[in-house]
């Protein structure tokens, strides 16, 4: 039995700049919970490790 190869072709009517902007917004939205958690952890770690001499 021969192996079937699938070929996909996408038609993108947007400019390269528009496509990049759309993908950037998509990736930011998809990773928002991870980014928020990373920021929260960084703030928590910086407040826990920062000591002020008295």
SULDA-V268110 format. One record per backbone hydrogen bond with DSSP energy under -1.0 kcal/mol. CO is the residue of the C=O (numbers start at 1). NH is the residue of the N-H. If there is no record, write none. Layout:
# SULDA-V268110
co=CO nh=NH
co=CO nh=NH
This chain:
# SULDA-V268110
co=15 nh=19
co=16 nh=20
co=17 nh=21
co=18 nh=22
co=19 nh=23
co=20 nh=24
co=21 nh=25
co=22 nh=26
co=23 nh=27
co=24 nh=28
co=25 nh=29
co=26 nh=30
co=27 nh=31
co=31 nh=35
co=32 nh=36
co=33 nh=37
co=34 nh=38
co=35 nh=39
co=36 nh=40
co=37 nh=41
co=38 nh=42
co=39 nh=43
co=40 nh=44
co=41 nh=45
co=42 nh=46
co=43 nh=47
co=44 nh=48
co=45 nh=49
co=46 nh=50
